[in-house]
Amino acid sequence: MKQSHIAIIGAPMDLGAGRRGVDMGPSALRLASLNEKILALGYQVEDLGNVMVDQPESSPVGVLHARYLPQIAHTCERLAEMVEKAADRGSVPLVLGGDHSVAVGTISGMACHFRKAQHHMGLIWIDAHADMNTPGTSPSGNVHGMPLACSIGLGPDELTKIGGFAPKVQPGSVALIGLRSVDEVERLNVRGAGVHPFTMRDIDERGLQDVVKEAIEIVSAGTAGFHLSFDMDAVDPDEAPGVGTPVRGGITYREAHLAMELICDSGRMTSMEIVEVNPVLDEANRTAQLAVELVTSALGKRIL
């Protein structure tokens, strides 16, 4: 990543989640001095504010196998436009979630940006969950469990075909890191799609450094760079208690930082989002503070 401009975009959406509160994530991250800490690294920062999001209180749930689908699609369309314009200006889009369904908008915007130059993008997805359900496999109907599937072309047209094309990312250019909670039927989607999953067992046996380096090689092959989508529930809840869907046994504080440092060293990251910070469940904003630390590590902050 060579750009010196960071474009911050808030996506305060919790329509895709089963638990309220992650819509306050962008505010929590800004309160934790995100903008100031990025400025201190020498970047120019443009905070574009928040994308407009429909509120669940004034929106019909709709079909139960894809709850709030039209509203989520409209938000993702608006977010995609903001991300594409920022990337076209030469900035690095940094999207603050919100639940993980916002990734459909971020990835769509970046894919549209690269498509104009006939380039492909890679994707590193760091998450406890695969997020590869579809309306036909999801046990909850919550769309935040579907965004990766949508990004590789599996799912409802309202989300897969934003920008008029699908998939946004070729499955072979996708690496998932930190998996430890995958729904039974969803496993078939993960195994059959052609993506490259790395579970917590892989990290335990091989070490985080080896896994991340291989993931970077995978997503960089034949691409113009990669988008990083980081769900804070990838981190163990002892370190990050304020997340949308906590799962025990996640990556440690230092492993999370090492992953970000290796990603920064690669020079291949073109955009980033950090999602699922839930201040309602947090302790003194510590999860948001850790999220800000991880962003700054991905952007070049070092110990020495």
C-alpha positions as CSV (number, residue, x, y, z in Angstrom):
1,M,0.0,0.0,0.0
2,K,1.7,3.2,-1.2
3,Q,-1.2,5.7,-0.9
4,S,-0.8,8.4,1.8
5,H,-4.5,9.3,2.0
6,I,-7.0,7.4,4.2
7,A,-10.7,7.9,3.6
8,I,-12.7,6.9,6.6
9,I,-16.3,5.9,6.1
10,G,-18.7,4.9,8.9
11,A,-21.3,2.2,8.2
12,P,-23.4,2.2,11.4
13,M,-25.7,-0.8,10.4
14,D,-27.0,-3.6,12.6
15,L,-29.8,-4.7,10.3
16,G,-27.8,-7.8,9.4
17,A,-27.2,-8.9,13.0
18,G,-29.4,-10.8,15.5
19,R,-28.2,-8.6,18.4
20,R,-28.4,-4.8,18.5
21,G,-25.6,-2.4,19.3
22,V,-23.0,-2.8,16.5
23,D,-24.5,0.3,14.8
24,M,-22.6,2.3,17.5
25,G,-19.3,0.8,16.4
26,P,-18.2,3.7,14.2
27,S,-18.7,6.2,17.0
28,A,-16.8,4.0,19.4
29,L,-13.9,3.8,17.1
30,R,-13.8,7.5,16.5
31,L,-14.1,8.0,20.3
32,A,-11.0,5.8,20.7
33,S,-9.1,8.5,18.7
34,L,-8.9,6.5,15.4
35,N,-8.5,9.6,13.2
36,E,-5.9,11.2,15.4
37,K,-3.8,8.0,15.6
38,I,-3.8,7.6,11.9
39,L,-2.8,11.2,11.4
40,A,0.1,10.6,13.8
41,L,1.4,7.9,11.4
42,G,1.8,10.6,8.8
43,Y,-1.2,9.9,6.7
44,Q,-3.7,12.5,5.4
45,V,-7.1,11.6,6.8
46,E,-10.4,12.5,5.3
47,D,-13.4,11.5,7.4
48,L,-16.4,11.2,5.0
49,G,-18.9,10.6,7.8
50,N,-21.4,7.8,7.8
51,V,-23.4,6.2,5.0
52,M,-27.1,6.6,5.5
53,V,-28.7,3.5,7.0
54,D,-32.3,2.6,7.5
55,Q,-33.3,2.0,11.1
56,P,-34.8,-1.4,12.1
57,E,-37.5,0.3,14.1
58,S,-39.0,1.9,11.0
59,S,-38.3,-1.0,8.6
60,P,-40.2,-4.2,7.9
61,V,-38.2,-7.4,8.6
62,G,-39.3,-8.8,5.3
63,V,-38.6,-12.5,4.4
64,L,-37.3,-14.4,7.4
65,H,-34.6,-16.3,5.4
66,A,-32.9,-12.9,4.6
67,R,-34.1,-10.4,7.2
68,Y,-34.1,-6.7,6.1
69,L,-32.6,-7.6,2.7
70,P,-33.9,-4.6,0.7
71,Q,-32.7,-2.1,3.4
72,I,-29.3,-3.8,3.6
73,A,-28.9,-3.9,-0.2
74,H,-29.7,-0.1,-0.4
75,T,-27.2,0.7,2.3
76,C,-24.5,-1.5,0.6
77,E,-25.2,0.3,-2.7
78,R,-24.7,3.7,-1.1
79,L,-21.5,2.4,0.7
80,A,-20.2,0.9,-2.6
81,E,-20.5,4.3,-4.3
82,M,-18.7,6.1,-1.5
83,V,-15.9,3.5,-1.5
84,E,-15.5,3.5,-5.2
85,K,-15.2,7.3,-5.4
86,A,-12.6,7.3,-2.6
87,A,-10.5,4.7,-4.3
88,D,-10.8,6.5,-7.6
89,R,-9.3,9.6,-6.0
90,G,-6.3,7.5,-4.9
91,S,-7.3,7.1,-1.2
92,V,-7.4,3.9,0.8
93,P,-11.0,3.4,2.0
94,L,-11.2,2.4,5.7
95,V,-14.8,1.3,6.5
96,L,-16.0,1.2,10.1
97,G,-18.8,-1.2,10.8
98,G,-21.5,-1.9,11.8
99,D,-22.3,-5.6,11.3
100,H,-20.4,-7.6,8.8
101,S,-23.0,-7.3,6.0
102,V,-21.5,-3.9,5.3
103,A,-18.6,-5.8,3.6
104,V,-20.8,-6.4,0.6
105,G,-20.8,-2.7,0.0
106,T,-17.1,-2.2,0.7
107,I,-16.0,-5.1,-1.6
108,S,-18.5,-4.1,-4.3
109,G,-17.0,-0.6,-4.3
110,M,-13.5,-1.8,-4.6
111,A,-14.4,-4.4,-7.2
112,C,-16.0,-1.6,-9.3
113,H,-12.9,0.5,-8.9
114,F,-10.6,-2.3,-10.1
115,R,-12.9,-3.4,-12.9
116,K,-12.5,-0.1,-14.7
117,A,-8.8,-0.9,-15.1
118,Q,-9.5,-4.6,-15.9
119,H,-7.9,-5.7,-12.6
120,H,-8.9,-8.3,-10.1
121,M,-8.8,-8.0,-6.3
122,G,-8.0,-10.4,-3.6
123,L,-9.6,-10.7,-0.2
124,I,-8.4,-11.6,3.3
125,W,-11.3,-12.3,5.6
126,I,-10.3,-12.6,9.3
127,D,-13.2,-13.8,11.3
128,A,-14.4,-16.5,13.7
129,H,-17.2,-17.2,11.3
130,A,-17.1,-18.1,7.6
131,D,-20.0,-15.8,6.7
132,M,-20.8,-18.1,3.8
133,N,-24.4,-18.9,4.4
134,T,-27.1,-18.1,1.8
135,P,-30.8,-17.5,2.4
136,G,-31.2,-21.2,1.7
137,T,-28.8,-22.4,4.3
138,S,-28.8,-19.8,7.0
139,P,-30.4,-21.0,10.3
140,S,-31.1,-17.5,11.4
141,G,-31.8,-15.4,8.3
142,N,-29.3,-12.8,9.5
143,V,-27.5,-11.3,6.6
144,H,-24.3,-10.7,8.5
145,G,-23.7,-14.4,8.1
146,M,-23.8,-14.1,4.3
147,P,-21.5,-11.4,3.0
148,L,-18.6,-13.5,2.0
149,A,-20.9,-15.8,0.0
150,C,-22.4,-12.8,-1.7
151,S,-19.0,-11.4,-2.6
152,I,-18.1,-14.6,-4.5
153,G,-21.5,-14.6,-6.2
154,L,-23.5,-16.9,-4.0
155,G,-26.8,-15.4,-2.7
156,P,-29.5,-13.0,-3.5
157,D,-29.1,-10.8,-6.6
158,E,-29.8,-7.7,-4.5
159,L,-26.4,-8.2,-2.9
160,T,-24.4,-10.3,-5.4
161,K,-25.0,-8.0,-8.4
162,I,-24.4,-4.5,-6.9
163,G,-22.6,-2.7,-9.7
164,G,-24.1,-5.0,-12.3
165,F,-21.7,-7.9,-12.1
166,A,-20.8,-11.0,-10.1
167,P,-18.7,-12.3,-8.5
168,K,-16.8,-9.3,-7.0
169,V,-13.9,-11.6,-6.0
170,Q,-12.9,-14.9,-7.5
171,P,-13.1,-17.6,-4.9
172,G,-9.6,-18.7,-5.5
173,S,-8.4,-15.2,-4.5
174,V,-10.0,-15.4,-1.0
175,A,-8.4,-16.5,2.2
176,L,-10.3,-16.9,5.5
177,I,-8.3,-16.8,8.7
178,G,-9.4,-17.7,12.2
179,L,-12.4,-19.9,11.6
180,R,-13.8,-21.7,14.6
181,S,-17.6,-21.4,14.3
182,V,-19.2,-22.7,11.1
183,D,-22.8,-23.8,10.6
184,E,-23.4,-27.4,9.6
185,V,-24.8,-26.7,6.1
186,E,-22.5,-23.7,5.6
187,R,-19.5,-26.0,5.8
188,L,-20.6,-27.4,2.4
189,N,-20.5,-23.9,0.9
190,V,-17.0,-23.3,2.4
191,R,-15.6,-26.7,1.2
192,G,-17.2,-26.4,-2.3
193,A,-16.7,-22.8,-3.2
194,G,-12.9,-22.8,-3.9
195,V,-11.9,-20.4,-1.2
196,H,-8.9,-21.0,1.1
197,P,-9.9,-21.5,4.7
198,F,-7.5,-21.4,7.7
199,T,-9.1,-22.6,10.9
200,M,-7.9,-22.0,14.5
201,R,-6.4,-25.5,14.3
202,D,-4.2,-24.4,11.4
203,I,-3.1,-21.4,13.4
204,D,-2.4,-23.6,16.5
205,E,-0.4,-26.2,14.5
206,R,1.4,-24.0,12.0
207,G,1.6,-20.6,13.8
208,L,-0.1,-17.4,12.8
209,Q,2.9,-16.1,10.9
210,D,3.0,-19.1,8.5
211,V,-0.8,-18.9,7.9
212,V,-0.9,-15.2,7.2
213,K,2.1,-15.3,4.9
214,E,0.5,-18.1,2.8
215,A,-2.8,-16.2,2.8
216,I,-1.1,-13.1,1.5
217,E,0.5,-15.2,-1.3
218,I,-2.9,-16.6,-2.3
219,V,-4.8,-13.3,-2.4
220,S,-1.9,-11.5,-4.2
221,A,-1.5,-14.0,-7.1
222,G,-2.9,-12.4,-10.2
223,T,-4.5,-9.5,-8.4
224,A,-3.9,-5.7,-8.0
225,G,-3.9,-6.1,-4.3
226,F,-6.3,-7.2,-1.6
227,H,-9.0,-5.9,0.7
228,L,-8.8,-6.8,4.4
229,S,-12.1,-7.5,6.2
230,F,-11.5,-7.9,9.9
231,D,-14.3,-9.0,12.2
232,M,-13.3,-8.2,15.8
233,D,-14.8,-11.5,16.9
234,A,-11.8,-13.2,15.4
235,V,-10.0,-12.1,18.5
236,D,-10.6,-14.1,21.7
237,P,-13.4,-12.6,23.8
238,D,-11.0,-12.2,26.8
239,E,-9.3,-9.5,24.7
240,A,-12.3,-8.2,22.7
241,P,-15.5,-8.7,24.8
242,G,-17.6,-6.1,23.0
243,V,-18.3,-7.9,19.7
244,G,-21.5,-8.9,18.0
245,T,-21.0,-12.7,18.2
246,P,-18.3,-13.7,20.6
247,V,-16.7,-17.2,20.3
248,R,-14.2,-18.6,22.8
249,G,-10.7,-19.7,21.6
250,G,-9.8,-16.9,19.2
251,I,-6.6,-15.3,18.2
252,T,-4.6,-13.6,20.9
253,Y,-3.7,-9.9,21.3
254,R,-0.2,-10.4,19.9
255,E,-1.4,-12.7,17.1
256,A,-3.8,-10.1,16.0
257,H,-1.1,-7.4,15.9
258,L,1.3,-9.8,14.1
259,A,-1.3,-10.5,11.4
260,M,-1.7,-6.7,10.9
261,E,2.0,-6.1,10.8
262,L,2.6,-8.9,8.2
263,I,-0.3,-7.5,6.1
264,C,1.3,-4.0,6.2
265,D,4.7,-5.4,5.3
266,S,3.3,-7.0,2.2
267,G,2.4,-3.6,0.7
268,R,-0.5,-5.2,-1.0
269,M,-3.5,-4.0,1.1
270,T,-5.7,-1.6,-0.9
271,S,-8.6,-1.1,1.5
272,M,-9.8,-2.3,4.9
273,E,-12.8,-2.6,7.1
274,I,-13.2,-3.3,10.8
275,V,-16.6,-4.6,11.9
276,E,-18.8,-6.0,14.7
277,V,-17.6,-3.7,17.6
278,N,-20.5,-3.6,20.0
279,P,-20.2,-0.9,22.7
280,V,-23.3,-2.2,24.5
281,L,-21.4,-5.4,25.4
282,D,-17.9,-3.8,25.8
283,E,-15.9,-2.9,28.9
284,A,-14.8,0.7,29.0
285,N,-14.5,0.8,25.1
286,R,-11.6,-1.6,25.3
287,T,-12.7,-3.5,22.1
288,A,-12.9,-0.3,20.1
289,Q,-9.5,0.7,21.5
290,L,-8.0,-2.6,20.4
291,A,-9.6,-2.2,17.0
292,V,-7.9,1.1,16.6
293,E,-4.6,-0.4,17.6
294,L,-5.0,-3.1,14.9
295,V,-5.9,-0.5,12.3
296,T,-2.7,1.5,13.1
297,S,-0.7,-1.7,13.0
298,A,-2.1,-2.5,9.5
299,L,-1.1,1.1,8.5
300,G,2.5,0.9,9.7
301,K,2.7,1.5,13.4
302,R,5.7,-0.4,14.9
303,I,7.1,-1.1,18.3
304,L,10.5,0.5,17.3
